[in-house]
Amino acid sequence: MRKRQIVVCGTLIAGMLLYGCGAGTGSQDANSSFTQKQVTVYEKDATEQSEITCVFNDDMPNVPYVNLEQYLDLVYGEDSDYTLTGWGNHYTVIGKNKNTGKTGSKLKINTQKETLTFEDFEEFVVGKADGTMVDYVSTTLVSREGDPKVTYDLSGYGIDIHAQNGQVFLPLSTWSDILDQSLTYSDYIDGAIYFIREDSSGADAADNIAAKENEFFETLTREQDVAAYAYRELCFALDNLYGRPGRALSPEFVEKLSTLGLDKTLEEGGTLNGIDLKQMKTYLSSTNKAEYAQGLIMLDDLLFDGGHSFFSSSFIFRLINNQDLEVSKDFRRLLDEDSASKEAANKVLDLWEKVFVTANRLTAQRLEGFGEPSRTWENEDEQEIASIYLFNNTAIFQFDEFDDDVIIQDSGVRPFVEALEYAKENKCDNFVLDLSTNGGGSDQTMGYILSMIYEDNAFFYHYNVNTGAWKKGIFNADKNLDGSIDEKDADVKNGFNYAIMISRYSYSCGNYAPTLAKERGIPLIGETSGGGGCLVNMLALPNECNYYRISSNIAMTDSHGISVDGGITPDYPLSVNPDDAAETTLYNPKEIVSIMNNHYR
């Protein structure tokens, strides 16, 4: 769903004790001094900048601690204002929506115990959570079971919370990772902080980010303090923010993470899926960037889950394909000298190839079976994003991603609504959503489309793997797209018979949408969907201007609280074989029309 670490922990190196990942490491404040600086923040491109107050621990001069209150206001400041109060070791942060006056839930901070306690993490953000939020869908909590409170204890990771002059400071990447729901990740490079927002689609922003990413590959080593902190931050993220889905390639590794945590799991050693765990820790803790990238590749070999969790994708394709980069040269040396590393890298490349190849082959089979579409829609970058096919009294609407552009674009184009109108104009009785090559995307887009085909309220269900809390919510949709969610939207009814096509490639929202629709009596056609049952965390890799993603601890469930990670079975099975079009019956229009007419007769 929506649309980043050298020194072994606890080891004395170069005369400096680097804090370990195990419990009992304590705070650094007592034996460290901090220097305060004003740091430039680039928000979108090289010209859009502001400032934030940071402090730097003398033991970690390349790791900024950001002012918590200021950081929140920079990320959410368009329509939110956050206030920090407290003294001594105890502080509270709460936000207020500037437009509505609504206040969010509290964040309580204990700088002595190094803990952050969210009374309700999902209600902490009171305005738009990020720049990708849309106006055509909002969500409302319907019911909740369990306590949503969550506490992050940083003391066991050597990550301290620093208080100074009535303000609270936290290492940049840690705060960025905890606030993953902002879809804004932050990095510190060459003395400045860069915000990379997932909606930064402008040419200037994209060029600026790409330039900073390229800088990572121009030098072979990382600073020692950055590397040590980055490993501890990775331990924190996988121990506290990762949802541990059953789809991971190594369920045994996931089980160890849930009981021991990452650092102890790697220290315990052994081999899983051909991966030497002690060697992986050495690589993840290396100042050599090529070795570090190899450690992330090893993580992918254990935790790849179809697309929600990936660690090395920011590196591996560039390292493999670009022969001239300094890090790339050393990476190829590493693969030549270490056969296990080469095998691990090839496995990751093969995993991604299978994802892309499956989608491409099914797309080709659709074209062969359905022929050319009756109409297509492009986004503002002239990329085709949706198409519609007409067969007798049946329209089939196909799109590969739940993206905002499928609903409404800045130009005013409204592909989904226009497809419904087009089907009406051509006197269709049936309207089929083809999600057979849909790999997921925005749950807001999903909520809008479900609301339209239900012609009623659309609900969603989330379970927090860490707290055990479960909630039911409702998507409120601006069905008539008049800019306001109101009572007029209830009058929007199209009157079609609906169905959804699914395949092994239908993943994430491409899996969750048909799961929810089946509960509402909408038939599914094809084969069992590809699964993928969680929201996603986008997390920062310190000092690299890149990111990684993990399946979050917010799992999607059906109305009974059952995980949807394993996929949903069809009501009308049709065969799918990406390797042999002759064995695929899913893209036979006569079969689809017959199923629809017989089902709704």
C-alpha positions in Angstrom: 0.0 0.0 0.0 0.8 3.6 0.0 2.3 4.8 -2.5 16.3 2.9 4.3 23.8 0.4 8.4 30.3 -0.2 10.9 31.0 -1.6 13.6 29.7 -4.6 15.3 27.5 -3.6 18.3 29.3 -3.4 21.5 32.7 -3.7 20.0 35.6 -1.3 20.8 37.0 0.0 17.6 39.4 2.9 17.1 39.3 3.7 20.8 35.6 4.6 20.7 32.9 2.4 22.3 29.9 2.2 20.0 26.6 1.5 21.7 25.2 -2.0 21.2 21.7 -3.1 20.2 21.1 -5.2 23.3 19.2 -4.0 26.4 21.0 -2.1 29.1 23.2 0.1 26.9 21.9 3.3 28.6 21.8 6.9 27.5 24.7 8.7 25.9 23.8 12.1 27.5 25.7 11.5 30.7 29.1 11.2 29.0 28.6 13.2 25.9 28.4 16.9 25.0 26.1 18.3 22.3 26.7 21.2 19.9 23.7 23.1 18.6 23.4 24.3 15.0 20.9 25.7 12.6 20.7 23.3 9.6 19.2 24.0 6.2 16.3 21.9 5.1 15.6 21.4 1.4 11.9 20.5 1.1 11.4 20.0 -2.7 14.3 21.3 -4.7 17.5 23.3 -4.4 15.6 26.6 -4.0 12.8 25.6 -1.5 14.5 25.7 1.9 14.0 26.4 5.5 15.9 25.8 8.7 15.6 23.5 11.7 17.5 23.5 15.0 19.7 20.4 15.5 22.2 19.2 18.1 25.2 17.0 17.4 26.6 14.5 19.8 30.4 14.8 19.9 30.6 11.0 19.6 28.4 11.1 16.4 29.3 14.3 14.5 27.5 13.1 11.3 24.2 12.2 12.9 21.9 15.2 13.5 19.4 15.2 16.4 16.4 17.2 15.2 14.2 19.5 17.3 11.1 17.3 17.6 8.5 20.1 17.6 10.1 21.9 14.7 10.4 18.7 12.6 6.7 17.9 13.1 5.7 21.4 12.0 7.9 21.2 8.9 6.4 17.8 7.9 2.8 18.6 8.7 2.8 22.3 9.0 0.5 23.1 6.1 -2.6 22.5 8.2 -1.2 21.4 11.6 0.6 22.9 14.6 2.4 20.8 17.1 3.2 21.9 20.7 5.7 20.4 23.1 5.3 20.9 26.9 7.1 19.5 29.9 10.2 19.8 32.0 13.0 17.5 33.4 12.6 14.1 31.9 8.9 14.2 31.0 7.4 15.9 27.9 4.2 15.8 25.9 3.6 16.6 22.2 0.2 17.2 20.8 -1.0 18.5 17.4 -3.9 20.8 16.5 -5.5 21.1 13.1 -5.4 24.8 12.1 -8.6 24.5 10.0 -10.9 22.5 12.3 -9.4 23.0 15.7 -9.3 19.2 16.2 -6.5 18.0 18.5 -4.8 14.6 18.1 -3.7 12.0 20.5 -0.7 12.6 22.8 2.9 11.6 22.5 4.5 11.2 25.9 8.3 11.3 26.1 10.6 10.1 28.9 14.1 11.2 28.3 15.5 9.3 31.3 14.0 5.9 30.2 14.4 6.8 26.4 10.8 6.0 25.6 8.2 7.4 23.2 4.6 6.5 24.1 1.9 7.2 21.6 -1.6 7.0 23.2 -2.9 6.3 19.7 -0.3 6.5 16.9 -2.8 6.5 14.1 -4.6 9.5 15.6 -1.4 11.5 16.3 -1.5 13.2 13.0 -4.3 15.7 12.9 -4.1 17.2 9.4 -3.3 15.7 6.1 -0.8 12.9 6.8 1.2 13.8 3.7 1.2 15.5 0.3 -0.4 12.4 -1.3 -3.6 12.7 0.7 -6.6 13.4 -1.5 -9.9 15.4 -1.2 -12.1 12.7 -2.7 -11.9 10.3 0.2 -11.7 10.6 4.0 -11.9 7.9 6.6 -13.9 7.6 9.8 -13.4 5.2 12.7 -16.4 3.0 13.2 -15.3 0.7 16.0 -12.2 -0.4 17.8 -11.1 -3.4 19.9 -8.1 -3.4 22.1 -5.7 -0.7 23.4 -4.0 1.3 20.6 -1.2 2.6 22.9 2.3 1.8 21.8 5.7 2.5 23.4 9.0 2.6 21.6 11.9 1.9 24.0 15.0 3.3 22.4 17.3 2.5 25.3 18.1 -1.0 24.1 19.4 0.3 20.8 21.8 3.0 22.0 19.5 5.6 20.5 19.0 8.4 23.1 16.5 11.1 23.4 18.2 14.4 24.3 16.5 17.3 26.2 18.1 20.7 26.1 16.7 24.2 27.0 13.1 22.9 27.2 13.3 21.2 23.8 13.5 17.5 22.8 15.9 16.2 20.2 15.9 12.8 18.5 18.2 11.4 15.7 16.8 12.4 12.3 16.4 8.9 10.8 14.8 7.5 13.9 12.2 10.2 14.0 11.7 9.9 10.2 11.2 6.1 10.5 8.7 6.3 13.3 6.7 8.9 11.4 6.7 6.7 8.3 2.9 7.5 7.8 4.0 10.9 6.6 5.4 9.3 3.4 8.2 11.9 3.9 11.6 10.5 4.6 14.5 12.6 5.6 18.3 12.4 5.2 21.3 14.4 6.2 23.9 14.9 3.5 26.8 17.4 3.3 25.6 19.5 6.2 21.9 19.8 5.1 18.7 17.9 5.6 16.7 16.7 2.5 13.0 15.9 2.7 12.0 13.4 0.1 8.3 13.3 -0.2 6.6 10.4 -2.1 4.6 13.0 -4.0 7.7 14.9 -5.2 7.0 14.4 -8.9 8.2 17.7 -10.2 11.3 17.6 -12.5 13.3 19.9 -10.1 12.6 17.7 -7.1 13.3 14.5 -9.0 16.6 15.8 -10.4 17.7 17.1 -7.0 17.0 13.7 -5.3 18.7 11.8 -8.1 21.8 13.9 -7.8 22.0 13.2 -4.1 21.5 9.5 -4.6 24.3 9.4 -7.2 26.7 11.0 -4.7 26.4 7.9 -2.5 28.1 5.8 -5.2 31.0 8.1 -5.8 32.8 7.2 -2.6 33.5 3.7 -1.3 33.2 4.3 2.5 30.8 5.6 5.0 31.6 7.5 8.2 32.0 5.2 11.1 29.5 7.0 13.3 26.9 6.9 10.6 27.5 3.2 9.9 27.2 2.3 13.6 24.0 4.4 14.1 22.5 3.1 10.9 22.9 -0.6 12.1 21.2 0.2 15.4 18.4 2.1 13.6 17.8 -0.9 11.3 17.6 -3.1 14.4 15.0 -0.8 15.9 13.0 -0.7 12.7 12.8 -4.4 12.2 12.1 -5.1 15.9 9.4 -2.4 16.3 8.0 -1.3 12.9 8.0 -4.5 10.9 4.8 -6.5 10.7 6.4 -10.0 10.2 4.1 -11.2 7.4 3.8 -15.0 6.8 4.7 -14.4 3.1 8.4 -13.7 3.8 10.8 -16.1 2.1 12.1 -17.3 5.4 9.4 -17.8 8.0 12.0 -19.2 10.4 14.0 -15.9 10.2 10.8 -13.9 10.8 10.0 -16.1 13.9 13.5 -15.4 15.3 13.0 -11.7 14.7 9.8 -11.8 16.7 11.4 -13.5 19.7 15.1 -12.4 19.7 15.2 -9.2 17.6 17.5 -8.6 14.7 20.8 -8.2 16.5 20.6 -11.3 18.7 19.3 -13.3 15.7 22.4 -12.4 13.7 24.7 -12.8 16.7 23.3 -16.3 17.2 24.4 -17.1 13.7 23.6 -20.1 11.6 22.5 -20.4 8.0 19.0 -19.7 6.7 18.0 -19.9 3.0 21.7 -20.1 2.2 22.4 -16.9 4.1 25.2 -16.9 6.8 23.7 -14.7 9.5 27.0 -13.7 11.1 28.4 -12.7 7.8 25.2 -10.6 7.1 25.8 -8.7 10.3 29.4 -8.0 9.3 28.2 -6.6 6.0 25.4 -4.6 7.5 28.0 -3.1 10.0 30.7 -2.4 7.4 31.9 1.1 6.5 32.5 -0.3 3.0 29.4 0.6 1.0 29.6 -2.4 -1.3 29.6 -4.7 1.7 26.7 -2.8 3.2 24.6 -3.1 0.1 25.4 -6.9 0.1 24.0 -7.1 3.7 20.8 -5.5 2.5 20.6 -8.0 -0.4 20.9 -10.8 2.2 18.0 -9.3 4.1 16.0 -9.4 0.9 16.8 -13.1 0.4 15.1 -13.7 3.8 12.3 -11.2 4.0 11.1 -10.5 0.4 7.3 -10.9 0.5 6.2 -10.1 -3.0 6.7 -6.4 -3.0 6.0 -4.8 0.4 9.4 -5.5 1.9 12.6 -4.7 0.0 15.9 -3.5 1.3 18.4 -3.4 -1.5 16.4 -2.2 -4.5 17.8 1.3 -4.1 21.3 -0.2 -4.8 21.3 -3.5 -6.6 20.2 -2.5 -10.0 22.6 0.5 -10.2 25.5 -1.6 -8.8 24.9 -4.3 -11.4 24.3 -2.1 -14.4 26.7 0.8 -13.9 30.3 -0.3 -14.5 32.0 3.0 -13.7 30.7 3.8 -10.2 33.3 3.4 -7.5 31.0 1.3 -5.3 29.9 -0.8 -8.3 33.5 -1.8 -9.0 34.0 -3.0 -5.5 30.6 -4.7 -5.4 31.6 -6.8 -8.5 34.9 -7.6 -6.7 33.0 -8.8 -3.7 30.7 -11.0 -5.9 33.8 -12.5 -7.7 35.5 -13.3 -4.4 32.5 -14.6 -2.4 30.4 -17.1 -4.2 27.7 -17.0 -1.5 27.3 -13.2 -2.0 27.0 -13.7 -5.8 24.3 -16.4 -5.3 22.4 -14.1 -2.9 22.5 -11.2 -5.4 21.4 -13.4 -8.3 18.5 -14.7 -6.2 17.3 -11.1 -5.5 17.6 -10.2 -9.2 15.6 -13.3 -10.0 12.9 -12.4 -7.5 12.3 -9.0 -9.1 12.5 -10.4 -12.6 9.7 -12.9 -11.8 7.5 -10.1 -10.6 8.0 -7.9 -13.7 8.0 -10.9 -16.1 4.7 -12.2 -14.7 3.0 -8.8 -15.1 4.4 -8.3 -18.7 3.3 -11.8 -19.8 -0.2 -11.4 -18.5 -0.4 -8.0 -20.1 0.5 -9.6 -23.4 -2.0 -12.4 -22.9 -4.7 -9.8 -22.2 -3.9 -8.0 -25.5 -4.0 -11.3 -27.3 -7.3 -12.4 -25.8 -9.2 -9.1 -25.6 -7.7 -7.3 -28.6 -7.2 -3.5 -28.6 -9.2 -1.6 -25.9 -12.2 0.5 -26.9 -10.7 3.5 -25.1 -7.6 4.3 -23.1 -6.6 6.9 -20.5 -3.2 8.5 -20.0 -1.8 10.5 -17.1 -0.3 13.9 -17.5 3.1 12.3 -18.3 1.4 10.6 -21.3 1.6 7.1 -19.7 -1.3 4.8 -20.2 -2.9 4.2 -16.8 -6.3 2.6 -17.7 -8.3 1.1 -20.5 -11.8 -0.3 -21.2 -13.0 -3.2 -23.4 -16.5 -3.8 -24.6 -17.9 -7.2 -25.3 -21.6 -7.4 -26.0 -23.3 -6.1 -22.8 -20.1 -6.2 -20.7 -17.5 -3.6 -20.0 -14.1 -4.6 -18.6 -12.1 -1.7 -17.0 -8.4 -2.5 -16.5 -5.8 -0.5 -14.5 -2.5 -1.8 -13.1 -2.3 0.5 -10.0 -4.6 2.1 -7.5 -3.3 5.5 -8.3 -5.0 8.9 -7.8 -4.7 9.6 -11.5 -7.3 6.8 -12.1 -9.8 8.9 -10.2 -9.1 12.5 -11.0 -6.1 14.4 -12.6 -5.1 18.0 -12.4 -6.4 18.4 -15.9 -9.9 17.3 -14.8 -9.7 13.9 -16.5 -11.6 11.3 -14.5 -10.8 7.9 -16.0 -12.9 5.6 -13.7 -16.0 7.8 -13.8 -15.6 8.3 -17.5 -15.3 4.6 -17.9 -18.6 4.1 -16.1 -20.2 6.7 -18.3 -18.8 5.1 -21.4 -20.2 1.7 -20.4 -23.6 3.4 -19.9 -23.5 5.1 -23.3 -22.8 1.7 -24.8 -25.8 0.1 -23.0 -23.7 -2.3 -20.9 -25.3 -4.3 -18.1 -22.1 -5.6 -16.6 -19.0 -3.8 -15.4 -15.9 -5.8 -14.6 -12.8 -4.5 -12.8 -9.7 -6.3 -14.2 -7.2 -6.4 -11.4 -5.3 -9.3 -12.8 -2.1 -7.2 -13.3 -2.8 -4.8 -10.5 0.1 -4.7 -8.0 -1.5 -2.4 -5.4 -1.2 1.3 -4.6 -3.3 3.8 -2.8 -5.9 2.6 -0.3 -7.7 5.9 -0.8 -8.2 5.1 -4.5 -9.3 1.6 -3.5 -11.8 3.1 -1.1 -13.3 5.4 -3.7 -13.7 2.6 -6.3 -15.2 0.2 -3.7 -17.7 2.9 -2.6 -18.8 3.3 -6.2 -19.3 -0.3 -7.0 -21.0 -1.1 -3.7 -23.3 1.9 -4.2 -23.1 2.1 -0.5 -20.5 2.6 2.3 -17.2 0.8 2.0 -15.5 -0.4 5.1 -11.9 -1.4 5.9 -10.4 -3.4 8.7 -6.9 -3.1 10.3 -5.1 -5.2 12.9 -2.0 -3.9 14.7 0.4 -6.8 15.0 2.3 -5.2 17.9 -0.5 -4.0 20.1 -3.3 -6.4 19.2 -5.7 -3.6 18.5 -8.2 -4.0 15.7 -10.4 -1.4 14.1 -13.1 -1.0 11.6 -13.3 2.2 9.5 -15.3 3.6 6.7 -14.2 5.3 3.5 -16.2 8.5 2.9 -16.2 9.1 -0.8 -16.9 12.2 -2.9 -18.7 10.0 -5.5 -19.8 12.9 -7.7 -16.3 14.5 -7.5 -17.8 18.0 -6.9 -15.1 18.7 -4.3 -17.3 18.0 -1.3 -18.1 14.8 0.6 -21.8 15.3 1.5 -25.3 13.8 1.3 -25.4 14.3 -2.5 -22.9 11.5 -2.9 -25.5 9.0 -1.8 -27.5 9.7 -5.0 -24.6 8.5 -7.3 -25.7 5.0 -8.5 -24.7 3.4 -11.8 -26.8 0.2 -11.6 -24.3 -2.2 -13.1 -23.7 -5.8 -12.3 -20.1 -5.9 -11.0 -17.3 -8.5 -10.8 -13.5 -8.5 -10.3 -10.8 -10.4 -12.2 -7.8 -11.5 -10.2 -4.6 -13.5 -10.7 -1.5 -14.5 -8.8 -0.2 -11.0 -9.6 -3.1 -9.2 -7.9 -1.2 -7.9 -4.9 -1.7 -5.5 -1.9 -4.7 -3.3 -2.8 -5.0 -5.5 -5.8 -5.6 -8.3 -3.3 -7.5 -6.4 -0.6 -10.1 -4.8 -2.9 -11.4 -8.2 -4.2 -11.3 -9.6 -0.6 -13.6 -6.9 0.7 -15.8 -7.0 -2.5 -16.3 -10.7 -2.1 -17.8 -10.2 1.3 -20.3 -7.8 -0.3 -21.4 -10.4 -2.8 -19.4 -9.3 -5.8 -18.1 -12.3 -7.7 -14.4 -12.9 -8.4 -13.1 -14.4 -11.6 -9.7 -16.0 -12.2 -7.3 -17.6 -9.8 -6.3 -17.1 -6.2 -4.9 -13.6 -5.8 -1.3 -12.9 -4.9 -1.9 -11.8 -1.4 0.0 -9.0 0.4 -1.9 -8.0 3.5 -0.5 -5.0 5.2 0.3 -1.3 5.0 3.8 -0.3 4.2 6.6 1.6 6.0 8.9 3.7 3.9 12.1 4.1 6.0 15.3 6.1 5.6 18.8 4.7 5.0 20.9 7.3 6.9 23.3 9.4 4.7 22.4 7.8 1.4 19.3 9.6 0.3 17.7 6.3 -0.5 15.0 4.3 1.3 13.8 0.8 1.9 10.3 -0.5 2.6 8.9 -3.1 5.0 5.6 -4.6 5.6 4.2 -2.6 8.5 2.6 -3.8 11.7 -0.7 -2.6 10.4 -2.2 -5.7 8.8 -5.3 -5.7 6.6 -8.0 -8.1 7.6 -11.5 -9.1 6.5 -14.5 -8.2 8.5 -13.8 -11.2 10.9 -10.3 -10.0 11.7 -8.7 -12.7 9.5 -5.5 -11.7 7.7 -5.7 -11.4 3.9 -2.0 -12.1 3.4 -2.6 -15.4 1.8 -4.8 -14.1 -1.0 -8.5 -14.6 -1.9 -10.0 -17.5 -3.9 -12.2 -16.8 -6.9 -15.9 -17.7 -7.2 -15.4 -18.6 -10.9 -12.0 -20.2 -11.5 -10.3 -19.5 -14.8 -6.9 -20.7 -15.5 -3.8 -18.5 -15.6 -0.4 -19.5 -16.8 2.0 -16.6 -17.5 4.4 -19.0 -19.3 1.8 -20.5 -21.7 -0.9 -18.3 -23.2 -2.7 -21.4 -24.5 -3.3 -22.5 -20.9 -4.8 -19.2 -19.8 -8.5 -18.9 -20.1 -8.9 -15.7 -18.0 -8.7 -13.4 -21.0 -11.4 -15.1 -23.0 -14.2 -12.5 -23.4 -16.9 -15.1 -24.1 -16.2 -16.7 -20.8 -16.3 -13.4 -18.9 -19.6 -12.4 -20.6 -21.1 -15.8 -19.9 -20.1 -15.8 -16.3 -21.6 -12.4 -15.7 -24.9 -13.0 -17.4 -25.4 -16.4 -15.7 -24.4 -15.1 -12.3 -26.8 -12.1 -12.4 -29.6 -13.8 -14.3 
